[in-house]
Amino acid sequence: MGNERVRAKQRQPQADIGIIGGSGLYEMDGLEGTREVRLMTPFGRPSDALTLGTIDGIRVAFLARHGRGHRIGPSDINYRANVYAMKAVGVTRVISVSAVGSMKEAIKPGEVVLPDQFLDWTRRRVSTFFERGVVAHVAFADPVCHELSAALLNAAQAAGASVHRGGVYLCMEGPQFSSRGESQLYRRWGIDVIGMTNMPEAKLAREAELCYATLALVTDYDCWHESEESVTVEAILATLNKNVALAKQVLRAALPVARQPRTCPCVNALEYAIVTPPHAIPKATKMRLKLLIARHLKTVTRHA
């Protein structure tokens, strides 16, 4: 496996679709012709090296969200660097694989959920690329790319998974699990699953004009379920290990979506989002965000 260290910048695309692996998924089987790229982005280093390769002829970039060896906690992940690095190698679609707890009886451990909404309950994380003299307001009413989610649904069904399409993913700060009071409150809110990592990842993907969808692997019932034991790391890992093989199968079956043209709104998420006039954006900020904003600077609206 080759290994290179480079500074992230606009280059020839090296990958078409990205996979961000969560707990239990630290590498992607089936990658051929692999090489590792260690990027330095304007926002720091990603969680780990990106592994680039092909699966069935499709160019894939894989990143372990917590780093190999699970070294980085959910609040310490450099989400901006992770998303920026995906953009820098040419990725246009990102599949996030995440372990979650179920907040509903009908969503059982071992099953798969494809959430279509998020509730950001985090407090410590930077959730935008736009700062230092530039403001952008992206539309986020529908945070998941429906085209990418549909591909995951078809792949999960073909793999024989018990899959739930849609639902609200609450992203808590962590790293502690919920208290029983919190868990009961979230249930009253109508939350479907709970996790610690999809925010601000999904927001940043939208700002980077990347299609984004989550393959959520249900590991437990959180701590609300009276007839189940309270959530423990041991129980989560036992279920997660069973789910990972299924997740890899689903991911491989979903990858052909990368060959299809993107017709979703994700493609032009920044078209009318940047409200700062180009002449007012500091030069250093323009350079820092060039990968994201260069093609939009001429069409910036002046909403004041």
C-alpha positions, 0 to 999 in steps of 0.5 A: 500500500502506497503512502503519501503526505500532501497539502489538501488543495484542488487537484485532479479527482482521485475518488468519486464516493467517500465512506466515513466509517464509525465505531467498528468499521475502521477499514473497507474490504474489497478495495483494490490498488489502495494507497494512503493519503495523509492530508493537511487541510486549512482546518487541520488534519483529518482523523486518519489517512484517507485510503484510496482505491477501487471497488468494482471499478468505482473510485472510493475514499475511505476514512475511519472517523475515530481513527484506526484503533478508535483513538478520537472521541466524538467531540474531538473529531475534526469534522471540518478536516474530514469533510474538506479532505473528502472534497479535496480528493474529488468525492461528490457523495459521502456515506456515513456509517454510524452506530446508534441506539434505538429510541423505539420498540419497533427499531431493534438492535441488529437492524439498519436505519436510514434517517432523513432528519437530524436534531443537533444536541451537541454543544462543543463542535464547530459546525460551519466552514464559513467564518473569518469574514464570510457568512453563508446560510445553506438550506438544511430542511432536508439534510439527507440526499434522497438519491443517495439514501435510495441507493442505500435502501435498495442495497440494504433490501437486496442484502436481506437487512431489516431496514427502516427508511426515514426517521430522526437521528438525535446527535448528543454530545457524548462521550457518556451515554444518556441518563434514563431521564434524557432517554425518556425525554428524547422518546417523548420528542419522537426521536427514532435513533440516537448517536454521537457523530453525525452532527456537524458532519451532515451540515458540513457536507451540505456546505461542501455541496456533497451528497450525504446519507447515513447508514445507521447500525442499531446496537442497543435500546439506549437506556429507556427500555425497561425489559432490556439491560442498560446500554454497555460498551460490551453489549454494543460491540457484540451487536456491532461486530455482527452488523459490520459484515452486513454494512460492508455488503450494503456499502458495496452494493450501493457504490454504483450510485457513484456512476450516476449524474447528480440531479439533487439540490446538494450539487448547488447548495451554496448557489444563493447561500453566500451573503457576503459580497466578494469584495468584502471577503478577506483575501486569506479567507478566500484562499482558505475556502477556495475549494468550496466557494471559488465557483460561486463568488461571481454569483454571490447575492447581496442580501445585506 
